[in-house]
Amino acid sequence: MQKIAAALALSTTSLSVFAHPGEHHMSLAGMLAHFFSQPDHLALLALVIVGGLALARRLSRKD
């Protein structure tokens, strides 16, 4: 369980090396439009969803 907690803590940290260039100071609607129109953001979102589902499935299994 400690390994899972450590992995979750590390995955929530922001690493500027993964950010693409550009300013992101905009309204909530503009920020959401930007997020859902960028392929790199959509890929990360898909990865988080798949990882979350896999983690939930693993934790809900009672062996």
C-alpha positions in Angstrom: 0.0 0.0 0.0 2.9 2.3 0.7 4.2 1.8 -2.8 0.8 2.8 -4.3 0.7 5.9 -2.1 4.3 6.9 -3.1 3.4 6.4 -6.8 0.3 8.5 -6.5 2.3 11.3 -4.7 4.9 11.3 -7.4 2.4 11.3 -10.2 0.7 14.4 -8.9 3.9 16.5 -8.9 4.3 19.0 -11.7 7.4 18.7 -13.8 8.1 21.7 -16.0 10.2 19.5 -18.3 7.0 17.9 -19.6 5.2 21.2 -20.2 4.9 22.6 -23.7 5.8 26.2 -24.2 3.3 29.0 -24.1 1.3 31.1 -21.7 -1.7 29.6 -20.0 -3.2 32.7 -18.2 -6.8 32.5 -19.3 -10.3 32.1 -18.1 -11.7 28.7 -17.0 -13.5 28.3 -20.3 -10.4 29.1 -22.3 -8.3 26.8 -20.1 -10.8 23.9 -20.6 -10.9 24.6 -24.4 -7.1 24.5 -24.5 -7.0 21.3 -22.4 -9.4 19.4 -24.6 -8.0 20.6 -27.9 -4.4 19.6 -27.3 -3.4 16.0 -28.2 -0.7 15.8 -25.4 -3.3 16.8 -22.8 -5.9 14.3 -24.2 -3.2 11.5 -24.1 -2.4 12.3 -20.5 -6.1 12.3 -19.6 -6.6 8.9 -21.2 -3.5 7.6 -19.4 -4.8 8.9 -16.0 -8.3 7.3 -16.7 -6.9 4.0 -17.7 -4.5 4.0 -14.7 -7.2 4.9 -12.3 -9.5 2.2 -13.6 -6.7 -0.4 -13.3 -5.9 0.7 -9.8 -9.6 0.6 -8.8 -9.9 -2.8 -10.2 -6.8 -4.1 -8.5 -7.9 -2.6 -5.1 -11.4 -4.0 -5.4 -10.2 -7.5 -6.0 -10.6 -9.7 -3.0 -8.3 -12.7 -3.3 
